[in-house]
Amino acid sequence: MNDEYLHLFVNETTVYNQLVLGSLLPKKLWIHIPHLLQGWLRNYIAATLVYFMSGFLWCYYVYHFRRNVLLPKDAIPSRKSMVLQIYVAMKAMPWYCALPTVSEYMVENGWTRCFSRISDVGWFSYALNLCFYLVLVEFEIYWMHRKPLYKYLHATHHIYNKQNTLSPFAGLAFHPIDGILQAVPHVVALFLVPTHFTTHLGLLFIEAIWTANIHDCVDGKIWPVMGAGYHTIHHTTYRHNYGHYTIWMDWMFGTLRDPTEEETKKM
């Protein structure tokens, strides 16, 4: 890539910096700091806002607006549990945001296979490569979950292993290194698959909303999505349902356990 094309990525991240930082902070507080640090600060603020907005809205809907409808009363986590999850997530958030900041730096310097405009490759190629990207992320996250040593790092997240301890706020309650590893597949994909830069950034932030959703214990029952019903089993057994967005990897490698079967066993 030539310098002129790479400058398109820099322009794009500059717009995002101005949009987030300029809307929330006085200009004199951020305008003179280096571009890389502006990107980290923007990622940190945006990720924190997404975490709290998705968490509070989803908690309100599940635990108050639809109270005793979507979940029995004894499955609702205590306020103490949710505060602890928020504490763990916020302690790790600055470290989480380092990874997308580094990935942006690599994209801006032409080290990845990212492209700036969909018109550069066409819609068919864009859609096909997006599918490859998502399959690769799914595959990597599945096998990372199954690695024996990773289990001990992931233990911080798995102290929330029952319905009455899981909540949308548990979605980002990881050990900092664990949280970074959860997002590493997205960065690895940039080196292997031609990827639209804006789509990559969007998918990273969708992660925060997705993780909130699959930790609320409400099973949406939309096959083949790895909904909260499947993911709750992952927390209670840690031997099943290692997938991320879908159940396909678990089905292929024999680790799938269906929440419907669990309900049948309880009857």
N, C-alpha and C positions, 0 to 999 in steps of 0.2 A: 504494500500500500504506500502511496506517496504521501507527503506531508499535508498536502491540500485535503486529501480524503480523511486522514487521521484527525484533521482539525474539525471535521464534522462531529466526531465523538466529543471532543473538548467543548465545542459549542453547545452540544446537547446537555452535558453534565453541568455546564455553566448556567444554562436556563433553569435546570432543576434546583441548583444551589440558590439562585435568585428567587425562585418561586417559593421555596420552603423557608430559607433564612430571611429573605427580604420581607416575608409576610409575618414573621414571628419575632424577629430580633431587630434592634436598631442597626442601621447599616454600618455604623462606625465600629461595631463589635466584631464584625466578620469580614468586611470587605478587604482588609489588608492582610489577612492570614493566607498562607499558600493554598493553591487550588486543591491539592490533595487533602489538606485538613478541612477545607470547606466541604469537600465531599463526605468526609467522615462525620462531620457535625450534622450535615443534612441527613445522612443515613440514620444517625442516632436519634435525631428529633422525629423524623418521619416514622421510624420503626417503633419508637416509644408511643407515638400517637396512635398508630395502627393497633398496637398491642392493647392499650387501654380502651380505645373506642370499641374494638371488636369484642374484647373481654367483657366490658360492662354491658354493652348492648345484648350480647348473647346471654349473659347471666340474668339480665332483667327479663328477657323473653322466656327463658327456660324455668327459672326459679321463682319468678314473681307473676308475670303476665299469664303463663301457662302452668302455674304452680299446681302440683298434684295431678296434672294431666299427662305431661310428657314423662315425668318421673315420680315414683312414690316419695313420700315425705322423708323416709329414712335413707334415700339415695342422694339427698341434697347436701353438699359439703358445708362444713361450718365456715363461719367468717374467718376464724383463726387459720384454717387450712388455706383459704384463698389468699390471705395476707402473707402467709409464708411463701406461697407460690410466687406472688408478686415480688417479694423480697429477693428470692433466688433469681428470678428472671431479670430484675433491674440491676442486680449486682453483676450479671454476666452481659447485659446489653451492650456496654461499650466495646467489649471484645467481639460480640457477634458482628457489630457494624464494621469491624476492621476488614472482614473478608470481602464484602461488596466494594469497599473502598479500594482494596488491592486489585480486585478484578477490574474495576473501572480504570485504574492506572495501567494495567496490562493491555486493556482494549485501546486506550488512548495512544499507547506506544506501538500498536500494531503487532503485538505478540500472539494474538488469538485469531480465530477465524470469523470474528464478528463482522457484520456489515451494517451500515447506517440506515439505508433506505430499502424498503421492500421492493421498490422498482428496480434496484440493482440486480435482483435475482428472479423476480417474478413471483406471483402469488402461489403457483403450483409448487415451485421449489421451496418457497417459504413454509408452506403447510407441511410438505414432506419432511423437511429438516426439523421442523418443530416436533413432529411425531418422533423422529429419531432422538431428538434432545430429551423428550419426556421419557421415552423407553430407557435411555441410558441412565437418566437420573433415578428412575424406578429400580433398575437393576443394581446400581451402585448402593443405593440406600438399603435395599433388601439385604445384600451380602454384608454390608457394614454392620447391620443389626445382628447378624448371625455370627460374627467373629467372636471367639471366646474372650479375648482380652477386652474387647469393646464393652462387654457385659458389665465389667466393673466400673468403667467410666460412666456408663449409662445408668448406674445404680442411683445416682442423685435424682434422676427423673422418675425412676421406678419405685421410689418410696410412696408415690401416689398410685396405689395398686388396687383400690376398691372404688366402687361407685360413689361412696360418700366422702372420698378424698380427691376424686378427680373433678376438675372444673375447667372452663375455658382458659383460666389463667395458668393452668399447668402446662399449656401448650409450649411455652418457651422457658419453662423452669428446668433448665439443664445446667450441668457443669459447663463453664465457659468453653473448654476445649470440645466437649461433646456438641454444644450448639454450633460451633464452627464446623465440625466434621459433618453435621447434618446438612450444611449448605455447600460443602466442598464439591459434591457431585455436579452442582450447577456450574461451578467454575471449571471443573475438569471438562465438562461438555463443550465449553467455549473453544478448547483446543482441538476437539475432535469433530465437531459438527458446525457447519456454517450457521450462525445464529444472529438473529436480529437483535441489536443491542437494547432497544427499548423493551422488547418482549422479555429479554433476559432479566432486566431490572424489575419489570412488572411481576414476573414469576417469583422473584425473591421475596417481594412484599406480599404476594398472595400466600406464601408459606405461612406468614403470621396469622392470617385469617383462617387458613386451612387447619392449622394446628389447634386453634381455638375451637373450631367446629368439631374435630374428632376427639376432643377430650371432655365433651359435655355429657357423654353416656346416652345420648338420644340417637337411636339407630334410624337413619333415614331410609334404609333398605332400598338403595338404588344400585342394582347390580351393574357393573362390577366394581363400584366405588368402595374403597376401604373406609367405610363410615365408622361412626363412633361405636357401633355395636361390635364390629370386628376389632377395633383398636382397644376397646376395653378389655377384651379377652387377651390381647397382647400384654396389657399391664397386669392382669391377674395371673397369667401362666408364664409369660416370657419365653414360651416355646412355640408360639403360633403367631400368625398374622404379622409378619415382619414388614410387609409392604408399606408403601407410602400413599400414593393416590388410588391405587387399585389392588385387587386381590390376585391378579394374574400370576405374579411371581410366586406367591404362596401356593397357588394351585399347581403351578408347574413343578415346584420343588417339594411338594408334599407337606407343607407346614400350615395349610389352611384349616381353620376351625370356624364353622358357621355359627353365628349367634342363635339362629333358629334351632339348631341341634342342642345348644346349651339350654335354651328355654324348655325344650322337650324333656331333657334329662331331669330338670327341676320339678316337673309336673308329676 
